[in-house]
Amino acid sequence: MQSMPLVSMIVAGFGLAFILGMIANHLKLSPIVGYLLAGVLIGPATPGYNADMKIAHELAEIGVILLMFGVGLQFSWENLVRVKNIALPGALCQILIAILMGCGLAHFTNWTVGAGFIFGLSLSVASTVVLLRALEQRNLLKTKRGQIGVGWLIVEDLIVVIALVVLPAMTGILQADGSRSVGAVLMDSHFLQTLGLTIFKVGAFIILMLVVGKRVIPWVLRITEKTKSSELFILCIISIALGVAYGAAKLFGVSFALGAFFAGMILSESEFSQKASRDSLPLRDAFAVLFFVAMGMLLSPTILITKPLLVLSTVSIIVLGKSLAAYLIVIAFGYPKHTAITISVSLAQIGEFSFILADLGVKLKILSPEGQDVILAGAIISILLNPILFNLLDRYQPKQIKEHSA
């Protein structure tokens, strides 16, 4: 098996992910839990077969590209505008509160302020996959509660996209260990030059996508669709997602994630958006599974034994802290309690975007591997608890509530 590490990784990853995903689904849990545990089993922290970490990282990068491409495909300004008065300020306030709680916990753990910032930001972002599945199972997507939840999620996704662009330029500030003040770093010519260059490159990429991509991408799809070949159409979609992401990274120094997100967003405005989303879904789902498996490989289960209080505190921030903040924010905007509870329970978990942020933090040497372990452990536990919270919500929510008033 070792002579074919890529094949071994894919076979072991998909096989274990399927088995554990089925078990998780049978237990009324998100299959994501099974995928993450599959990664733990084939990772370096457990005995037996260990998949190649370098290959796992590369497959995870493809997974990130297709995940963000899918987010771009599903992005809707119309949905956001419909609930902007609550989703925009609500999500921003909740993210800020989660960051403050993360920084507070990091302070007691003797982490740097930068590590605390990335830690808190990672805890603030709910999983798109988990949230949408929970709302779909309860037929809430088209209700007012569901629209607020989705709009809230869109704002969180946008924050992640912006963070993935800005964080590398802010490495000097976030790595500060107290020997230099934040003000000194902000006035540093190297920082200003790096930030200015980053903004210029991102701006150039966005302009290129809006001016050229908005015309070329639909044109290519239109030509491909005329062939009446489903495999060529799918190949065209995947080529656009991977090609734009790779080009954005190599030509503009922009992250794969931002490139893929914009490719999906441009495609979402074309007449082929629904067909593109539907036809590419199986492949996107497959690589999403490999992404979660790769993230599971990074987790060291010993964190549950060596740092139990830290993991418990992290789970408390995710499940209680930020959910309570969301509940109070929705109530403050004049919405009924059952709407506020639904939103707070929907956000009481973290997932794929938290993993992306944590991985970036480690690569930038701002967040320690221990911090990444804690985030991964918090994600697994919060995803495990989320169906239980929704079942409690279903049981105790007043039966007389009608969806048109939700």
WOTA-V707249 format. One record per residue. N is the residue number from 1. SS is DSSP state (H for helix, E for strand, L for the rest). PHI is phi in whole degrees, -180 to 180 (none if undefined). Layout:
BEGIN
n->N ss->SS phi->PHI
n->N ss->SS phi->PHI
END
This chain:
BEGIN
n->1 ss->L phi->none
n->2 ss->H phi->-67
n->3 ss->H phi->-76
n->4 ss->H phi->-130
n->5 ss->H phi->-62
n->6 ss->H phi->-66
n->7 ss->H phi->-63
n->8 ss->H phi->-60
n->9 ss->H phi->-62
n->10 ss->H phi->-67
n->11 ss->H phi->-63
n->12 ss->H phi->-66
n->13 ss->H phi->-64
n->14 ss->H phi->-66
n->15 ss->H phi->-62
n->16 ss->H phi->-67
n->17 ss->H phi->-62
n->18 ss->H phi->-65
n->19 ss->H phi->-62
n->20 ss->H phi->-72
n->21 ss->H phi->-65
n->22 ss->H phi->-64
n->23 ss->H phi->-63
n->24 ss->H phi->-62
n->25 ss->H phi->-64
n->26 ss->H phi->-64
n->27 ss->L phi->-87
n->28 ss->L phi->66
n->29 ss->L phi->-109
n->30 ss->L phi->-69
n->31 ss->H phi->-57
n->32 ss->H phi->-56
n->33 ss->H phi->-59
n->34 ss->H phi->-64
n->35 ss->H phi->-64
n->36 ss->H phi->-64
n->37 ss->H phi->-66
n->38 ss->H phi->-61
n->39 ss->H phi->-64
n->40 ss->H phi->-62
n->41 ss->H phi->-68
n->42 ss->H phi->-102
n->43 ss->L phi->-85
n->44 ss->L phi->-71
n->45 ss->L phi->-84
n->46 ss->L phi->-124
n->47 ss->L phi->-71
n->48 ss->L phi->96
n->49 ss->L phi->-64
n->50 ss->L phi->-119
n->51 ss->L phi->-70
n->52 ss->L phi->-69
n->53 ss->H phi->-67
n->54 ss->H phi->-64
n->55 ss->H phi->-66
n->56 ss->H phi->-60
n->57 ss->H phi->-65
n->58 ss->H phi->-68
n->59 ss->H phi->-65
n->60 ss->H phi->-65
n->61 ss->H phi->-63
n->62 ss->H phi->-64
n->63 ss->H phi->-60
n->64 ss->H phi->-62
n->65 ss->H phi->-59
n->66 ss->H phi->-73
n->67 ss->H phi->-64
n->68 ss->H phi->-69
n->69 ss->H phi->-63
n->70 ss->H phi->-64
n->71 ss->H phi->-62
n->72 ss->H phi->-64
n->73 ss->H phi->-62
n->74 ss->H phi->-88
n->75 ss->L phi->-65
n->76 ss->L phi->-141
n->77 ss->H phi->-63
n->78 ss->H phi->-62
n->79 ss->H phi->-65
n->80 ss->H phi->-69
n->81 ss->H phi->-62
n->82 ss->H phi->-61
n->83 ss->L phi->-125
n->84 ss->H phi->-61
n->85 ss->H phi->-67
n->86 ss->H phi->-112
n->87 ss->H phi->-68
n->88 ss->H phi->-68
n->89 ss->H phi->-67
n->90 ss->H phi->-64
n->91 ss->H phi->-64
n->92 ss->H phi->-63
n->93 ss->H phi->-65
n->94 ss->H phi->-66
n->95 ss->H phi->-64
n->96 ss->H phi->-62
n->97 ss->H phi->-64
n->98 ss->H phi->-64
n->99 ss->H phi->-63
n->100 ss->H phi->-63
n->101 ss->H phi->-66
n->102 ss->H phi->-64
n->103 ss->H phi->-65
n->104 ss->H phi->-63
n->105 ss->H phi->-66
n->106 ss->H phi->-63
n->107 ss->H phi->-61
n->108 ss->H phi->-72
n->109 ss->L phi->-94
n->110 ss->L phi->66
n->111 ss->L phi->-85
n->112 ss->L phi->-73
n->113 ss->H phi->-63
n->114 ss->H phi->-62
n->115 ss->H phi->-63
n->116 ss->H phi->-64
n->117 ss->H phi->-64
n->118 ss->H phi->-66
n->119 ss->H phi->-60
n->120 ss->H phi->-65
n->121 ss->H phi->-64
n->122 ss->H phi->-64
n->123 ss->H phi->-77
n->124 ss->H phi->-87
n->125 ss->L phi->-102
n->126 ss->L phi->-76
n->127 ss->L phi->-76
n->128 ss->H phi->-62
n->129 ss->H phi->-61
n->130 ss->H phi->-66
n->131 ss->H phi->-65
n->132 ss->H phi->-64
n->133 ss->H phi->-65
n->134 ss->H phi->-64
n->135 ss->H phi->-70
n->136 ss->H phi->-64
n->137 ss->H phi->-62
n->138 ss->L phi->-108
n->139 ss->L phi->54
n->140 ss->L phi->-105
n->141 ss->L phi->-61
n->142 ss->L phi->-95
n->143 ss->L phi->-87
n->144 ss->H phi->-62
n->145 ss->H phi->-61
n->146 ss->H phi->-65
n->147 ss->H phi->-65
n->148 ss->H phi->-65
n->149 ss->H phi->-60
n->150 ss->H phi->-67
n->151 ss->H phi->-62
n->152 ss->H phi->-59
n->153 ss->H phi->-65
n->154 ss->H phi->-61
n->155 ss->H phi->-63
n->156 ss->H phi->-61
n->157 ss->H phi->-63
n->158 ss->H phi->-63
n->159 ss->H phi->-61
n->160 ss->H phi->-63
n->161 ss->H phi->-59
n->162 ss->H phi->-65
n->163 ss->H phi->-62
n->164 ss->H phi->-64
n->165 ss->H phi->-84
n->166 ss->H phi->-81
n->167 ss->H phi->-56
n->168 ss->H phi->-59
n->169 ss->H phi->-73
n->170 ss->L phi->-99
n->171 ss->H phi->-56
n->172 ss->H phi->-59
n->173 ss->H phi->-72
n->174 ss->H phi->-72
n->175 ss->L phi->-88
n->176 ss->L phi->-58
n->177 ss->L phi->-106
n->178 ss->L phi->104
n->179 ss->L phi->-71
n->180 ss->L phi->-129
n->181 ss->L phi->-74
n->182 ss->H phi->-62
n->183 ss->H phi->-61
n->184 ss->H phi->-64
n->185 ss->H phi->-66
n->186 ss->H phi->-62
n->187 ss->L phi->-89
n->188 ss->L phi->-66
n->189 ss->H phi->-63
n->190 ss->H phi->-64
n->191 ss->H phi->-64
n->192 ss->H phi->-63
n->193 ss->H phi->-66
n->194 ss->H phi->-64
n->195 ss->H phi->-64
n->196 ss->H phi->-63
n->197 ss->H phi->-65
n->198 ss->H phi->-63
n->199 ss->H phi->-62
n->200 ss->H phi->-63
n->201 ss->H phi->-64
n->202 ss->H phi->-64
n->203 ss->H phi->-61
n->204 ss->H phi->-64
n->205 ss->H phi->-65
n->206 ss->H phi->-63
n->207 ss->H phi->-61
n->208 ss->H phi->-60
n->209 ss->H phi->-67
n->210 ss->H phi->-74
n->211 ss->H phi->-88
n->212 ss->H phi->-95
n->213 ss->H phi->-58
n->214 ss->H phi->-66
n->215 ss->H phi->-99
n->216 ss->H phi->-72
n->217 ss->H phi->-60
n->218 ss->H phi->-62
n->219 ss->H phi->-65
n->220 ss->H phi->-63
n->221 ss->H phi->-65
n->222 ss->H phi->-64
n->223 ss->H phi->-65
n->224 ss->H phi->-66
n->225 ss->H phi->-64
n->226 ss->L phi->-69
n->227 ss->L phi->-73
n->228 ss->L phi->61
n->229 ss->L phi->-104
n->230 ss->H phi->-67
n->231 ss->H phi->-70
n->232 ss->H phi->-68
n->233 ss->H phi->-67
n->234 ss->H phi->-64
n->235 ss->H phi->-62
n->236 ss->H phi->-64
n->237 ss->H phi->-62
n->238 ss->H phi->-65
n->239 ss->H phi->-63
n->240 ss->H phi->-65
n->241 ss->H phi->-61
n->242 ss->H phi->-71
n->243 ss->H phi->-65
n->244 ss->H phi->-66
n->245 ss->H phi->-62
n->246 ss->H phi->-67
n->247 ss->H phi->-64
n->248 ss->H phi->-62
n->249 ss->H phi->-71
n->250 ss->H phi->-80
n->251 ss->H phi->-91
n->252 ss->H phi->-117
n->253 ss->L phi->68
n->254 ss->L phi->-89
n->255 ss->L phi->-65
n->256 ss->H phi->-54
n->257 ss->H phi->-61
n->258 ss->H phi->-66
n->259 ss->H phi->-60
n->260 ss->H phi->-66
n->261 ss->H phi->-61
n->262 ss->H phi->-69
n->263 ss->H phi->-61
n->264 ss->H phi->-66
n->265 ss->H phi->-66
n->266 ss->H phi->-63
n->267 ss->H phi->-67
n->268 ss->H phi->-66
n->269 ss->L phi->-92
n->270 ss->L phi->-91
n->271 ss->L phi->-74
n->272 ss->L phi->-103
n->273 ss->H phi->-60
n->274 ss->H phi->-67
n->275 ss->H phi->-66
n->276 ss->H phi->-64
n->277 ss->H phi->-66
n->278 ss->H phi->-69
n->279 ss->H phi->-72
n->280 ss->H phi->-89
n->281 ss->H phi->-58
n->282 ss->H phi->-57
n->283 ss->H phi->-69
n->284 ss->H phi->-63
n->285 ss->H phi->-65
n->286 ss->H phi->-62
n->287 ss->H phi->-74
n->288 ss->H phi->-65
n->289 ss->H phi->-61
n->290 ss->H phi->-64
n->291 ss->H phi->-63
n->292 ss->H phi->-66
n->293 ss->H phi->-63
n->294 ss->H phi->-63
n->295 ss->H phi->-67
n->296 ss->H phi->-64
n->297 ss->H phi->-65
n->298 ss->H phi->-78
n->299 ss->L phi->-78
n->300 ss->L phi->-102
n->301 ss->L phi->-58
n->302 ss->L phi->-64
n->303 ss->H phi->-60
n->304 ss->H phi->-69
n->305 ss->H phi->-95
n->306 ss->H phi->-79
n->307 ss->L phi->-132
n->308 ss->H phi->-63
n->309 ss->H phi->-68
n->310 ss->H phi->-66
n->311 ss->H phi->-65
n->312 ss->H phi->-62
n->313 ss->H phi->-65
n->314 ss->H phi->-64
n->315 ss->H phi->-62
n->316 ss->H phi->-63
n->317 ss->H phi->-63
n->318 ss->H phi->-68
n->319 ss->H phi->-84
n->320 ss->H phi->-106
n->321 ss->H phi->-60
n->322 ss->H phi->-73
n->323 ss->H phi->-70
n->324 ss->H phi->-63
n->325 ss->H phi->-61
n->326 ss->H phi->-63
n->327 ss->H phi->-59
n->328 ss->H phi->-66
n->329 ss->H phi->-65
n->330 ss->H phi->-64
n->331 ss->H phi->-62
n->332 ss->H phi->-62
n->333 ss->L phi->-88
n->334 ss->L phi->88
n->335 ss->L phi->-86
n->336 ss->L phi->-66
n->337 ss->H phi->-63
n->338 ss->H phi->-66
n->339 ss->H phi->-69
n->340 ss->H phi->-62
n->341 ss->H phi->-66
n->342 ss->H phi->-61
n->343 ss->H phi->-64
n->344 ss->H phi->-66
n->345 ss->H phi->-69
n->346 ss->H phi->-61
n->347 ss->L phi->-94
n->348 ss->L phi->-83
n->349 ss->L phi->-164
n->350 ss->L phi->-134
n->351 ss->L phi->-160
n->352 ss->H phi->-59
n->353 ss->H phi->-72
n->354 ss->H phi->-65
n->355 ss->H phi->-64
n->356 ss->H phi->-63
n->357 ss->H phi->-64
n->358 ss->H phi->-64
n->359 ss->H phi->-64
n->360 ss->H phi->-64
n->361 ss->H phi->-60
n->362 ss->H phi->-69
n->363 ss->H phi->-62
n->364 ss->L phi->-84
n->365 ss->L phi->61
n->366 ss->L phi->-102
n->367 ss->L phi->-103
n->368 ss->L phi->-81
n->369 ss->H phi->-57
n->370 ss->H phi->-63
n->371 ss->H phi->-63
n->372 ss->H phi->-65
n->373 ss->H phi->-59
n->374 ss->H phi->-64
n->375 ss->H phi->-64
n->376 ss->H phi->-63
n->377 ss->H phi->-64
n->378 ss->H phi->-62
n->379 ss->H phi->-65
n->380 ss->H phi->-61
n->381 ss->H phi->-68
n->382 ss->H phi->-68
n->383 ss->H phi->-69
n->384 ss->H phi->-65
n->385 ss->H phi->-80
n->386 ss->H phi->-59
n->387 ss->H phi->-61
n->388 ss->H phi->-64
n->389 ss->H phi->-65
n->390 ss->H phi->-68
n->391 ss->H phi->-64
n->392 ss->H phi->-65
n->393 ss->H phi->-63
n->394 ss->H phi->-63
n->395 ss->H phi->-75
n->396 ss->H phi->-102
n->397 ss->L phi->-71
n->398 ss->L phi->-55
n->399 ss->L phi->-66
n->400 ss->L phi->-82
n->401 ss->L phi->-68
n->402 ss->L phi->-102
n->403 ss->H phi->-63
n->404 ss->H phi->-70
n->405 ss->H phi->-103
n->406 ss->L phi->-73
END
